[in-house]
Amino acid sequence: MPSGPEYVTADRQVPLSVNVPLGKQTMPGGFHTTCPLILASASPRRQRFLRELGLAFVIQPAAVDEQSRPGEKPDEFVLRLAEEKAMAVAAGNPRACILAADTIVVLEGEILGKPVDAAHAEAMLARMGGRWHEVWTAYCLCRLSDALLVKQAVCTRVLFRPLTADLCRAYVRTGEPLDKAGSYGLQGRGGFLVERIDGSYSNVIGLPVAEVITDMLRLGIIAPHI
């Protein structure tokens, strides 16, 4: 996790103390921000999505309690966390637009968090082998200065190939699953686990890009860079 806020342009990442005007970008095409944009996440995958679209933004992760509440449904849970993360960062940045997100994996109604150890990761993967599960990502866009608040939860269904104990163990030994919800990363070595996807690919990685960009364009937070 970054030690403090960092400024990210389309082609580089520098400390926020460097005097780079917000809203500018250096990559032709894509989009540009029309107001200061803060990503309330340390996720390198979410950062990469924004950077590849040409957006300039500040990284300022939010720390909130990520425990689910009794009876809370998956979509309710991720929506609440995304909003809490966005509001936590917005409190100190009332004129900036904040983008926060949260992603969970759900198997037969049960939320699968990050594994506690390698054995737990192997057991989790074995349960998911040959079965469909859901990946929910919620995002929240907010700006306190004009009471802007938009949030949405997106669900993608994912089918795993049948898995043997040896395949689960071999994947876990790479170390990749140990810090990921559901014990796998689609964008990395875990791609071999997946047989079929029904819905947004980027949503499984951590941000439903089409939905986020649609809302940001509609709200005037970004514009085409032409």
C-alpha positions, 0 to 999 in steps of 0.5 A: 500500500502506498505510504501516502497519496500519489499522483498518476498520469497516463504514463507515470506515477509520481509523489503527490507533492510534485506540482502536476496540475490535476485534470491533465494527461500526457497520452493522446486519445482516451479521456481526460478528467475535468476535475480532480479525481482520487482513486480510493484504492491501492489495487494496482489493477484498478490503477491500471484500468484508469491509467490505460484510459489516459486519466490523471488521478491521485491514489489515496486508499481508504481503510474501513471495516470490511466485515459483513453484517448479519443478513447482508446480501452480497450486493448490499455488502459491496455497495456499502463498502464502496460508499464507505470507502468513498466517503472516508476519502471525500471527507478530507477532499470535498471538491475532488471526485472520489472513485472507490470500489470493492470486489467479493467472490460468492459461492452459493450465497456464501461470501468467500474472503481472502484465505487465511493460509495455503491450506485454506486457499486449496480448500476454497479452490477445491470447492469452486472447481467445476462450479459457477460462482459470482464475482460482485464489484460495487463502485461509488463516485462521490463529491461532497461539494455538490452532493454528487453520489452514484453507486452501482453493483455489477455481477459476473458469473464465472465457471471454473474448470474441474480441479484436482487437488494437485492443480489446486496445490500447484496454483497455491504454491505460486503465492498468487491466491494468498491475498485475493478474495476467492483465492484466485486472480483472473488476470494472472496465473489463475486464468487457467482455472476459468472455463467460462465467463458470463458478464464483464471481464474487467469486473472480475479483475476489480472494476466494471470499466464500461459502467464506471466510464459511462457514469463518469461521462454522464456526470461530466467527470471525464471527457474524450481527449481529442 
